[in-house]
């Protein structure tokens, strides 16, 4: 979903509620800050490694910290399909097991966004 699109935003509010959208966008902002990439690239189509890492971490943290956040709901925010989000969650989970920097980012983000 393009956050600047009024029609998309209206549909999101009607289908999922503003709270979930706001939480995912907060997670995107924090992921962008920690990885040093612009939010617009995380929400966009860029496939460079730093952006993909930040996007996939946002997928994982959203899935784990937002009650009721389905793969479909997260996918709508990013303008992707649920399979892409599922793959991203698995990739981020694998990455935090072998790369200490990503593990630290994961801990920081889950601590910040856990309810």
N, CA, C and O atoms as a Tinker XYZ file with bonds, in Angstrom:
   460  protein
     1  N      0.839000   -1.181000    0.000000    73     2
     2  CA     0.000000    0.000000    0.000000    64     1     3
     3  C      0.874000    1.230000    0.000000    63     2     4     5
     4  O      1.855000    1.313000    0.739000    81     3
     5  N      0.516000    2.171000   -0.824000    73     3     6
     6  CA     1.224000    3.447000   -0.849000    64     5     7
     7  C      0.609000    4.333000    0.232000    63     6     8     9
     8  O     -0.570000    4.673000    0.135000    81     7
     9  N      1.380000    4.723000    1.270000    73     7    10
    10  CA     0.808000    5.512000    2.361000    64     9    11
    11  C      0.330000    6.895000    1.928000    63    10    12    13
    12  O     -0.423000    7.544000    2.655000    81    11
    13  N      0.762000    7.355000    0.746000    73    11    14
    14  CA     0.319000    8.655000    0.258000    64    13    15
    15  C     -0.965000    8.572000   -0.563000    63    14    16    17
    16  O     -1.477000    9.602000   -1.003000    81    15
    17  N     -1.481000    7.397000   -0.772000    73    15    18
    18  CA    -2.671000    7.190000   -1.591000    64    17    19
    19  C     -3.914000    7.256000   -0.703000    63    18    20    21
    20  O     -4.130000    6.355000    0.106000    81    19
    21  N     -4.745000    8.311000   -0.836000    73    19    22
    22  CA    -5.918000    8.440000    0.025000    64    21    23
    23  C     -6.902000    7.286000   -0.119000    63    22    24    25
    24  O     -7.491000    6.853000    0.871000    81    23
    25  N     -7.087000    6.785000   -1.330000    73    23    26
    26  CA    -8.016000    5.673000   -1.543000    64    25    27
    27  C     -7.512000    4.425000   -0.840000    63    26    28    29
    28  O     -8.282000    3.717000   -0.189000    81    27
    29  N     -6.197000    4.150000   -0.973000    73    27    30
    30  CA    -5.611000    2.991000   -0.304000    64    29    31
    31  C     -5.755000    3.117000    1.210000    63    30    32    33
    32  O     -6.122000    2.157000    1.888000    81    31
    33  N     -5.467000    4.292000    1.726000    73    31    34
    34  CA    -5.557000    4.514000    3.167000    64    33    35
    35  C     -6.987000    4.304000    3.656000    63    34    36    37
    36  O     -7.202000    3.715000    4.715000    81    35
    37  N     -7.955000    4.779000    2.895000    73    35    38
    38  CA    -9.361000    4.608000    3.273000    64    37    39
    39  C     -9.732000    3.128000    3.291000    63    38    40    41
    40  O    -10.387000    2.659000    4.221000    81    39
    41  N     -9.314000    2.398000    2.263000    73    39    42
    42  CA    -9.605000    0.970000    2.205000    64    41    43
    43  C     -8.943000    0.244000    3.370000    63    42    44    45
    44  O     -9.538000   -0.654000    3.966000    81    43
    45  N     -7.708000    0.634000    3.693000    73    43    46
    46  CA    -7.015000   -0.004000    4.801000    64    45    47
    47  C     -7.775000    0.201000    6.105000    63    46    48    49
    48  O     -7.962000   -0.741000    6.875000    81    47
    49  N     -8.219000    1.449000    6.354000    73    47    50
    50  CA    -8.961000    1.728000    7.588000    64    49    51
    51  C    -10.209000    0.883000    7.660000    63    50    52    53
    52  O    -10.555000    0.376000    8.727000    81    51
    53  N    -10.889000    0.723000    6.545000    73    51    54
    54  CA   -12.132000   -0.039000    6.534000    64    53    55
    55  C    -11.879000   -1.527000    6.749000    63    54    56    57
    56  O    -12.676000   -2.200000    7.402000    81    55
    57  N    -10.783000   -2.044000    6.208000    73    55    58
    58  CA   -10.532000   -3.479000    6.251000    64    57    59
    59  C     -9.774000   -3.893000    7.506000    63    58    60    61
    60  O    -10.155000   -4.863000    8.162000    81    59
    61  N     -8.716000   -3.182000    7.848000    73    59    62
    62  CA    -7.814000   -3.636000    8.900000    64    61    63
    63  C     -7.769000   -2.749000   10.138000    63    62    64    65
    64  O     -7.365000   -3.211000   11.205000    81    63
    65  N     -8.161000   -1.532000   10.024000    73    63    66
    66  CA    -8.084000   -0.616000   11.147000    64    65    67
    67  C     -6.810000    0.198000   11.111000    63    66    68    69
    68  O     -5.752000   -0.291000   10.713000    81    67
    69  N     -6.923000    1.435000   11.528000    73    67    70
    70  CA    -5.784000    2.352000   11.466000    64    69    71
    71  C     -4.654000    1.942000   12.393000    63    70    72    73
    72  O     -3.492000    2.235000   12.109000    81    71
    73  N     -4.962000    1.279000   13.483000    73    71    74
    74  CA    -3.930000    0.949000   14.459000    64    73    75
    75  C     -2.872000    0.036000   13.861000    63    74    76    77
    76  O     -1.681000    0.279000   14.052000    81    75
    77  N     -3.268000   -0.997000   13.149000    73    75    78
    78  CA    -2.308000   -1.915000   12.560000    64    77    79
    79  C     -1.432000   -1.196000   11.542000    63    78    80    81
    80  O     -0.216000   -1.386000   11.532000    81    79
    81  N     -2.026000   -0.381000   10.697000    73    79    82
    82  CA    -1.258000    0.378000    9.708000    64    81    83
    83  C     -0.243000    1.277000   10.401000    63    82    84    85
    84  O      0.923000    1.318000   10.009000    81    83
    85  N     -0.677000    1.985000   11.415000    73    83    86
    86  CA     0.221000    2.894000   12.137000    64    85    87
    87  C      1.372000    2.129000   12.776000    63    86    88    89
    88  O      2.515000    2.584000   12.735000    81    87
    89  N      1.085000    0.981000   13.361000    73    87    90
    90  CA     2.141000    0.181000   13.999000    64    89    91
    91  C      3.155000   -0.320000   12.976000    63    90    92    93
    92  O      4.361000   -0.268000   13.220000    81    91
    93  N      2.673000   -0.805000   11.833000    73    91    94
    94  CA     3.601000   -1.284000   10.808000    64    93    95
    95  C      4.475000   -0.136000   10.313000    63    94    96    97
    96  O      5.677000   -0.314000   10.116000    81    95
    97  N      3.886000    1.029000   10.113000    73    95    98
    98  CA     4.673000    2.169000    9.638000    64    97    99
    99  C      5.685000    2.636000   10.687000    63    98   100   101
   100  O      6.757000    3.118000   10.324000    81    99
   101  N      5.367000    2.503000   11.975000    73    99   102
   102  CA     6.338000    2.800000   13.036000    64   101   103
   103  C      7.503000    1.810000   12.983000    63   102   104   105
   104  O      8.661000    2.188000   13.161000    81   103
   105  N      7.184000    0.560000   12.739000    73   103   106
   106  CA     8.217000   -0.469000   12.631000    64   105   107
   107  C      9.106000   -0.200000   11.424000    63   106   108   109
   108  O     10.327000   -0.343000   11.501000    81   107
   109  N      8.500000    0.187000   10.321000    73   107   110
   110  CA     9.273000    0.537000    9.118000    64   109   111
   111  C     10.219000    1.702000    9.426000    63   110   112   113
   112  O     11.385000    1.679000    9.033000    81   111
   113  N      9.718000    2.705000   10.120000    73   111   114
   114  CA    10.547000    3.869000   10.459000    64   113   115
   115  C     11.738000    3.464000   11.325000    63   114   116   117
   116  O     12.853000    3.939000   11.110000    81   115
   117  N     11.508000    2.599000   12.289000    73   115   118
   118  CA    12.603000    2.161000   13.162000    64   117   119
   119  C     13.602000    1.290000   12.393000    63   118   120   121
   120  O     14.812000    1.414000   12.583000    81   119
   121  N     13.100000    0.427000   11.544000    73   119   122
   122  CA    13.989000   -0.397000   10.728000    64   121   123
   123  C     14.843000    0.487000    9.817000    63   122   124   125
   124  O     16.040000    0.249000    9.654000    81   123
   125  N     14.229000    1.492000    9.235000    73   123   126
   126  CA    14.970000    2.432000    8.375000    64   125   127
   127  C     16.067000    3.132000    9.170000    63   126   128   129
   128  O     17.193000    3.274000    8.693000    81   127
   129  N     15.737000    3.563000   10.368000    73   127   130
   130  CA    16.714000    4.259000   11.216000    64   129   131
   131  C     17.882000    3.339000   11.570000    63   130   132   133
   132  O     19.042000    3.736000   11.457000    81   131
   133  N     17.582000    2.127000   11.993000    73   131   134
   134  CA    18.632000    1.208000   12.435000    64   133   135
   135  C     19.502000    0.701000   11.287000    63   134   136   137
   136  O     20.695000    0.458000   11.471000    81   135
   137  N     18.916000    0.543000   10.122000    73   135   138
   138  CA    19.686000    0.063000    8.966000    64   137   139
   139  C     20.261000    1.203000    8.128000    63   138   140   141
   140  O     21.081000    0.970000    7.240000    81   139
   141  N     19.834000    2.432000    8.408000    73   139   142
   142  CA    20.372000    3.582000    7.688000    64   141   143
   143  C     19.905000    3.686000    6.251000    63   142   144   145
   144  O     20.654000    4.109000    5.370000    81   143
   145  N     18.656000    3.295000    6.019000    73   143   146
   146  CA    18.081000    3.405000    4.677000    64   145   147
   147  C     16.772000    4.192000    4.759000    63   146   148   149
   148  O     16.118000    4.176000    5.802000    81   147
   149  N     16.377000    4.874000    3.693000    73   147   150
   150  CA    15.129000    5.647000    3.726000    64   149   151
   151  C     13.888000    4.754000    3.822000    63   150   152   153
   152  O     13.841000    3.673000    3.236000    81   151
   153  N     12.906000    5.217000    4.558000    73   151   154
   154  CA    11.635000    4.495000    4.675000    64   153   155
   155  C     11.024000    4.241000    3.305000    63   154   156   157
   156  O     10.473000    3.172000    3.043000    81   155
   157  N     11.129000    5.246000    2.432000    73   155   158
   158  CA    10.518000    5.121000    1.100000    64   157   159
   159  C     11.088000    3.935000    0.334000    63   158   160   161
   160  O     10.375000    3.299000   -0.442000    81   159
   161  N     12.368000    3.631000    0.542000    73   159   162
   162  CA    12.957000    2.479000   -0.139000    64   161   163
   163  C     12.474000    1.167000    0.464000    63   162   164   165
   164  O     12.272000    0.188000   -0.255000    81   163
   165  N     12.290000    1.144000    1.768000    73   163   166
   166  CA    11.765000   -0.063000    2.416000    64   165   167
   167  C     10.351000   -0.351000    1.910000    63   166   168   169
   168  O      9.993000   -1.506000    1.680000    81   167
   169  N      9.564000    0.683000    1.741000    73   167   170
   170  CA     8.190000    0.506000    1.258000    64   169   171
   171  C      8.125000    0.379000   -0.264000    63   170   172   173
   172  O      7.078000    0.042000   -0.817000    81   171
   173  N      9.236000    0.646000   -0.933000    73   171   174
   174  CA     9.265000    0.604000   -2.391000    64   173   175
   175  C      9.689000   -0.748000   -2.927000    63   174   176   177
   176  O      9.546000   -1.772000   -2.259000    81   175
   177  N     10.212000   -0.737000   -4.146000    73   175   178
   178  CA    10.561000   -1.968000   -4.851000    64   177   179
   179  C     12.062000   -2.256000   -4.897000    63   178   180   181
   180  O     12.484000   -3.245000   -5.496000    81   179
   181  N     12.863000   -1.407000   -4.275000    73   179   182
   182  CA    14.310000   -1.585000   -4.294000    64   181   183
   183  C     14.682000   -2.949000   -3.718000    63   182   184   185
   184  O     14.135000   -3.376000   -2.702000    81   183
   185  N     15.629000   -3.632000   -4.388000    73   183   186
   186  CA    16.013000   -4.971000   -3.956000    64   185   187
   187  C     17.464000   -5.058000   -3.494000    63   186   188   189
   188  O     17.997000   -6.157000   -3.344000    81   187
   189  N     18.107000   -3.917000   -3.268000    73   187   190
   190  CA    19.495000   -3.956000   -2.795000    64   189   191
   191  C     19.534000   -4.623000   -1.413000    63   190   192   193
   192  O     18.551000   -4.597000   -0.672000    81   191
   193  N     20.672000   -5.212000   -1.084000    73   191   194
   194  CA    20.787000   -5.984000    0.152000    64   193   195
   195  C     20.441000   -5.187000    1.415000    63   194   196   197
   196  O     19.671000   -5.682000    2.237000    81   195
   197  N     20.979000   -3.972000    1.603000    73   195   198
   198  CA    20.636000   -3.244000    2.839000    64   197   199
   199  C     19.130000   -2.951000    2.957000    63   198   200   201
   200  O     18.556000   -3.020000    4.044000    81   199
   201  N     18.517000   -2.628000    1.837000    73   199   202
   202  CA    17.083000   -2.330000    1.853000    64   201   203
   203  C     16.280000   -3.609000    2.089000    63   202   204   205
   204  O     15.333000   -3.611000    2.875000    81   203
   205  N     16.648000   -4.675000    1.425000    73   203   206
   206  CA    15.956000   -5.958000    1.627000    64   205   207
   207  C     16.080000   -6.424000    3.073000    63   206   208   209
   208  O     15.114000   -6.915000    3.657000    81   207
   209  N     17.269000   -6.269000    3.649000    73   207   210
   210  CA    17.458000   -6.660000    5.054000    64   209   211
   211  C     16.531000   -5.865000    5.969000    63   210   212   213
   212  O     15.890000   -6.428000    6.857000    81   211
   213  N     16.466000   -4.563000    5.749000    73   211   214
   214  CA    15.612000   -3.697000    6.576000    64   213   215
   215  C     14.139000   -4.048000    6.385000    63   214   216   217
   216  O     13.378000   -4.088000    7.351000    81   215
   217  N     13.739000   -4.301000    5.148000    73   215   218
   218  CA    12.345000   -4.648000    4.844000    64   217   219
   219  C     11.973000   -5.976000    5.494000    63   218   220   221
   220  O     10.920000   -6.097000    6.121000    81   219
   221  N     12.845000   -6.969000    5.340000    73   219   222
   222  CA    12.549000   -8.280000    5.904000    64   221   223
   223  C     12.518000   -8.247000    7.427000    63   222   224   225
   224  O     11.722000   -8.955000    8.044000    81   223
   225  N     13.376000   -7.431000    8.041000    73   223   226
   226  CA    13.324000   -7.282000    9.495000    64   225   227
   227  C     12.003000   -6.642000    9.906000    63   226   228   229
   228  O     11.412000   -7.033000   10.912000    81   227
   229  N     11.539000   -5.667000    9.141000    73   227   230
   230  CA    10.246000   -5.043000    9.430000    64   229   231
   231  C      9.119000   -6.066000    9.313000    63   230   232   233
   232  O      8.204000   -6.077000   10.137000    81   231
   233  N      9.179000   -6.935000    8.286000    73   231   234
   234  CA     8.181000   -8.004000    8.159000    64   233   235
   235  C      8.158000   -8.855000    9.423000    63   234   236   237
   236  O      7.096000   -9.109000    9.992000    81   235
   237  N      9.339000   -9.294000    9.857000    73   235   238
   238  CA     9.447000  -10.185000   11.012000    64   237   239
   239  C      8.949000   -9.522000   12.296000    63   238   240   241
   240  O      8.173000  -10.113000   13.047000    81   239
   241  N      9.396000   -8.303000   12.539000    73   239   242
   242  CA     9.009000   -7.615000   13.775000    64   241   243
   243  C      7.505000   -7.317000   13.776000    63   242   244   245
   244  O      6.850000   -7.441000   14.811000    81   243
   245  N      6.965000   -6.931000   12.638000    73   243   246
   246  CA     5.513000   -6.698000   12.561000    64   245   247
   247  C      4.750000   -7.977000   12.852000    63   246   248   249
   248  O      3.787000   -7.975000   13.619000    81   247
   249  N      5.176000   -9.049000   12.249000    73   247   250
   250  CA     4.497000  -10.341000   12.431000    64   249   251
   251  C      4.539000  -10.786000   13.891000    63   250   252   253
   252  O      3.565000  -11.340000   14.399000    81   251
   253  N      5.659000  -10.546000   14.562000    73   251   254
   254  CA     5.826000  -11.043000   15.925000    64   253   255
   255  C      5.301000  -10.104000   17.008000    63   254   256   257
   256  O      5.011000  -10.551000   18.118000    81   255
   257  N      5.175000   -8.827000   16.711000    73   255   258
   258  CA     4.817000   -7.887000   17.791000    64   257   259
   259  C      3.428000   -7.273000   17.657000    63   258   260   261
   260  O      2.947000   -6.644000   18.599000    81   259
   261  N      2.783000   -7.435000   16.528000    73   259   262
   262  CA     1.441000   -6.858000   16.366000    64   261   263
   263  C      0.412000   -7.984000   16.451000    63   262   264   265
   264  O      0.349000   -8.836000   15.565000    81   263
   265  N     -0.379000   -7.988000   17.495000    73   263   266
   266  CA    -1.381000   -9.044000   17.626000    64   265   267
   267  C     -2.326000   -9.057000   16.416000    63   266   268   269
   268  O     -2.874000   -8.027000   16.024000    81   267
   269  N     -2.496000  -10.227000   15.852000    73   267   270
   270  CA    -3.409000  -10.382000   14.727000    64   269   271
   271  C     -2.863000   -9.949000   13.384000    63   270   272   273
   272  O     -3.602000   -9.930000   12.399000    81   271
   273  N     -1.585000   -9.600000   13.318000    73   271   274
   274  CA    -0.998000   -9.170000   12.045000    64   273   275
   275  C     -0.748000  -10.403000   11.178000    63   274   276   277
   276  O      0.174000  -11.179000   11.429000    81   275
   277  N     -1.569000  -10.563000   10.176000    73   275   278
   278  CA    -1.416000  -11.694000    9.269000    64   277   279
   279  C     -0.406000  -11.354000    8.190000    63   278   280   281
   280  O     -0.050000  -10.192000    7.997000    81   279
   281  N      0.050000  -12.380000    7.490000    73   279   282
   282  CA     0.942000  -12.138000    6.361000    64   281   283
   283  C      0.248000  -11.250000    5.327000    63   282   284   285
   284  O      0.873000  -10.363000    4.746000    81   283
   285  N     -1.029000  -11.488000    5.101000    73   283   286
   286  CA    -1.782000  -10.674000    4.136000    64   285   287
   287  C     -1.852000   -9.207000    4.555000    63   286   288   289
   288  O     -1.681000   -8.310000    3.729000    81   287
   289  N     -2.103000   -8.970000    5.836000    73   287   290
   290  CA    -2.217000   -7.590000    6.322000    64   289   291
   291  C     -0.888000   -6.850000    6.172000    63   290   292   293
   292  O     -0.856000   -5.697000    5.742000    81   291
   293  N      0.194000   -7.518000    6.527000    73   291   294
   294  CA     1.517000   -6.900000    6.396000    64   293   295
   295  C      1.829000   -6.664000    4.918000    63   294   296   297
   296  O      2.356000   -5.617000    4.542000    81   295
   297  N      1.500000   -7.641000    4.096000    73   295   298
   298  CA     1.751000   -7.525000    2.654000    64   297   299
   299  C      1.043000   -6.316000    2.057000    63   298   300   301
   300  O      1.597000   -5.650000    1.183000    81   299
   301  N     -0.160000   -6.025000    2.510000    73   299   302
   302  CA    -0.899000   -4.869000    1.989000    64   301   303
   303  C     -0.156000   -3.568000    2.241000    63   302   304   305
   304  O     -0.138000   -2.688000    1.380000    81   303
   305  N      0.445000   -3.437000    3.389000    73   303   306
   306  CA     1.177000   -2.205000    3.709000    64   305   307
   307  C      2.339000   -2.007000    2.736000    63   306   308   309
   308  O      2.623000   -0.889000    2.306000    81   307
   309  N      2.997000   -3.101000    2.403000    73   307   310
   310  CA     4.177000   -3.033000    1.547000    64   309   311
   311  C      3.856000   -3.173000    0.060000    63   310   312   313
   312  O      4.756000   -3.089000   -0.777000    81   311
   313  N      2.592000   -3.383000   -0.274000    73   311   314
   314  CA     2.221000   -3.552000   -1.672000    64   313   315
   315  C      2.779000   -4.841000   -2.265000    63   314   316   317
   316  O      3.180000   -4.880000   -3.428000    81   315
   317  N      2.798000   -5.881000   -1.461000    73   315   318
   318  CA     3.324000   -7.173000   -1.885000    64   317   319
   319  C      2.304000   -8.267000   -1.585000    63   318   320   321
   320  O      1.242000   -7.998000   -1.025000    81   319
   321  N      2.631000   -9.498000   -1.959000    73   319   322
   322  CA     1.719000  -10.599000   -1.637000    64   321   323
   323  C      2.202000  -11.317000   -0.374000    63   322   324   325
   324  O      3.335000  -11.130000    0.068000    81   323
   325  N      1.330000  -12.130000    0.187000    73   323   326
   326  CA     1.656000  -12.770000    1.465000    64   325   327
   327  C      2.857000  -13.705000    1.349000    63   326   328   329
   328  O      3.591000  -13.879000    2.321000    81   327
   329  N      3.069000  -14.306000    0.189000    73   327   330
   330  CA     4.216000  -15.190000   -0.003000    64   329   331
   331  C      5.543000  -14.457000    0.132000    63   330   332   333
   332  O      6.511000  -15.004000    0.661000    81   331
   333  N      5.585000  -13.236000   -0.342000    73   331   334
   334  CA     6.790000  -12.419000   -0.216000    64   333   335
   335  C      7.078000  -12.134000    1.256000    63   334   336   337
   336  O      8.228000  -12.179000    1.693000    81   335
   337  N      6.032000  -11.844000    2.008000    73   335   338
   338  CA     6.206000  -11.567000    3.440000    64   337   339
   339  C      6.640000  -12.838000    4.167000    63   338   340   341
   340  O      7.517000  -12.792000    5.029000    81   339
   341  N      6.031000  -13.967000    3.825000    73   339   342
   342  CA     6.429000  -15.237000    4.446000    64   341   343
   343  C      7.906000  -15.529000    4.191000    63   342   344   345
   344  O      8.641000  -15.902000    5.106000    81   343
   345  N      8.329000  -15.358000    2.952000    73   343   346
   346  CA     9.738000  -15.573000    2.605000    64   345   347
   347  C     10.634000  -14.605000    3.389000    63   346   348   349
   348  O     11.677000  -15.005000    3.906000    81   347
   349  N     10.229000  -13.341000    3.475000    73   347   350
   350  CA    11.014000  -12.338000    4.195000    64   349   351
   351  C     11.141000  -12.651000    5.673000    63   350   352   353
   352  O     12.207000  -12.458000    6.258000    81   351
   353  N     10.076000  -13.128000    6.278000    73   351   354
   354  CA    10.110000  -13.505000    7.695000    64   353   355
   355  C     11.094000  -14.656000    7.909000    63   354   356   357
   356  O     11.892000  -14.633000    8.845000    81   355
   357  N     11.031000  -15.647000    7.045000    73   355   358
   358  CA    11.957000  -16.779000    7.154000    64   357   359
   359  C     13.406000  -16.337000    6.936000    63   358   360   361
   360  O     14.305000  -16.767000    7.658000    81   359
   361  N     13.626000  -15.479000    5.942000    73   359   362
   362  CA    14.977000  -14.989000    5.655000    64   361   363
   363  C     15.527000  -14.195000    6.838000    63   362   364   365
   364  O     16.682000  -14.373000    7.224000    81   363
   365  N     14.709000  -13.326000    7.408000    73   363   366
   366  CA    15.155000  -12.520000    8.559000    64   365   367
   367  C     15.420000  -13.415000    9.765000    63   366   368   369
   368  O     16.381000  -13.196000   10.502000    81   367
   369  N     14.574000  -14.420000    9.972000    73   367   370
   370  CA    14.775000  -15.356000   11.082000    64   369   371
   371  C     16.092000  -16.094000   10.934000    63   370   372   373
   372  O     16.833000  -16.244000   11.905000    81   371
   373  N     16.390000  -16.558000    9.725000    73   371   374
   374  CA    17.664000  -17.241000    9.478000    64   373   375
   375  C     18.846000  -16.290000    9.678000    63   374   376   377
   376  O     19.871000  -16.668000   10.245000    81   375
   377  N     18.686000  -15.051000    9.204000    73   375   378
   378  CA    19.777000  -14.074000    9.273000    64   377   379
   379  C     20.139000  -13.741000   10.720000    63   378   380   381
   380  O     21.320000  -13.602000   11.039000    81   379
   381  N     19.148000  -13.611000   11.597000    73   379   382
   382  CA    19.459000  -13.245000   12.986000    64   381   383
   383  C     20.174000  -14.382000   13.729000    63   382   384   385
   384  O     20.816000  -14.153000   14.754000    81   383
   385  N     20.057000  -15.596000   13.206000    73   383   386
   386  CA    20.747000  -16.733000   13.833000    64   385   387
   387  C     22.235000  -16.758000   13.518000    63   386   388   389
   388  O     23.020000  -17.317000   14.283000    81   387
   389  N     22.631000  -16.157000   12.399000    73   387   390
   390  CA    24.032000  -16.272000   11.981000    64   389   391
   391  C     24.780000  -14.942000   11.902000    63   390   392   393
   392  O     26.008000  -14.930000   11.818000    81   391
   393  N     24.061000  -13.834000   11.928000    73   391   394
   394  CA    24.719000  -12.533000   11.811000    64   393   395
   395  C     24.424000  -11.688000   13.053000    63   394   396   397
   396  O     23.290000  -11.247000   13.243000    81   395
   397  N     25.422000  -11.461000   13.892000    73   395   398
   398  CA    25.223000  -10.752000   15.160000    64   397   399
   399  C     24.580000   -9.366000   15.013000    63   398   400   401
   400  O     23.753000   -8.985000   15.842000    81   399
   401  N     24.942000   -8.619000   13.988000    73   399   402
   402  CA    24.359000   -7.288000   13.810000    64   401   403
   403  C     22.841000   -7.366000   13.655000    63   402   404   405
   404  O     22.109000   -6.569000   14.243000    81   403
   405  N     22.384000   -8.308000   12.879000    73   403   406
   406  CA    20.944000   -8.458000   12.675000    64   405   407
   407  C     20.256000   -8.947000   13.957000    63   406   408   409
   408  O     19.114000   -8.582000   14.239000    81   407
   409  N     20.957000   -9.765000   14.713000    73   407   410
   410  CA    20.404000  -10.223000   15.986000    64   409   411
   411  C     20.208000   -9.049000   16.943000    63   410   412   413
   412  O     19.203000   -8.982000   17.651000    81   411
   413  N     21.158000   -8.134000   16.964000    73   411   414
   414  CA    21.045000   -6.949000   17.822000    64   413   415
   415  C     19.874000   -6.079000   17.374000    63   414   416   417
   416  O     19.091000   -5.613000   18.202000    81   415
   417  N     19.755000   -5.863000   16.076000    73   415   418
   418  CA    18.638000   -5.066000   15.542000    64   417   419
   419  C     17.311000   -5.715000   15.912000    63   418   420   421
   420  O     16.368000   -5.031000   16.311000    81   419
   421  N     17.240000   -7.025000   15.780000    73   419   422
   422  CA    16.015000   -7.758000   16.116000    64   421   423
   423  C     15.640000   -7.550000   17.588000    63   422   424   425
   424  O     14.484000   -7.269000   17.904000    81   423
   425  N     16.613000   -7.688000   18.475000    73   423   426
   426  CA    16.346000   -7.514000   19.910000    64   425   427
   427  C     15.892000   -6.085000   20.199000    63   426   428   429
   428  O     14.925000   -5.877000   20.931000    81   427
   429  N     16.582000   -5.109000   19.631000    73   427   430
   430  CA    16.191000   -3.706000   19.849000    64   429   431
   431  C     14.771000   -3.450000   19.382000    63   430   432   433
   432  O     13.986000   -2.800000   20.073000    81   431
   433  N     14.446000   -3.963000   18.209000    73   431   434
   434  CA    13.125000   -3.684000   17.650000    64   433   435
   435  C     12.020000   -4.439000   18.382000    63   434   436   437
   436  O     10.966000   -3.868000   18.661000    81   435
   437  N     12.243000   -5.697000   18.693000    73   435   438
   438  CA    11.190000   -6.437000   19.402000    64   437   439
   439  C     10.985000   -5.890000   20.811000    63   438   440   441
   440  O      9.858000   -5.870000   21.305000    81   439
   441  N     12.055000   -5.447000   21.460000    73   439   442
   442  CA    11.891000   -4.831000   22.775000    64   441   443
   443  C     11.087000   -3.536000   22.682000    63   442   444   445
   444  O     10.271000   -3.235000   23.554000    81   443
   445  N     11.324000   -2.788000   21.634000    73   443   446
   446  CA    10.615000   -1.508000   21.479000    64   445   447
   447  C      9.136000   -1.705000   21.156000    63   446   448   449
   448  O      8.289000   -0.954000   21.638000    81   447
   449  N      8.826000   -2.704000   20.349000    73   447   450
   450  CA     7.453000   -2.829000   19.839000    64   449   451
   451  C      6.614000   -3.934000   20.493000    63   450   452   453
   452  O      5.430000   -4.060000   20.182000    81   451
   453  N      7.186000   -4.717000   21.371000    73   451   454
   454  CA     6.398000   -5.744000   22.043000    64   453   455
   455  C      5.360000   -5.103000   22.948000    63   454   456   457
   456  O      5.619000   -4.094000   23.603000    81   455
   457  N      4.178000   -5.712000   22.970000    73   455   458
   458  CA     3.091000   -5.167000   23.801000    64   457   459
   459  C      3.161000   -5.649000   25.213000    63   458   460
   460  O      2.319000   -5.281000   26.032000    81   459
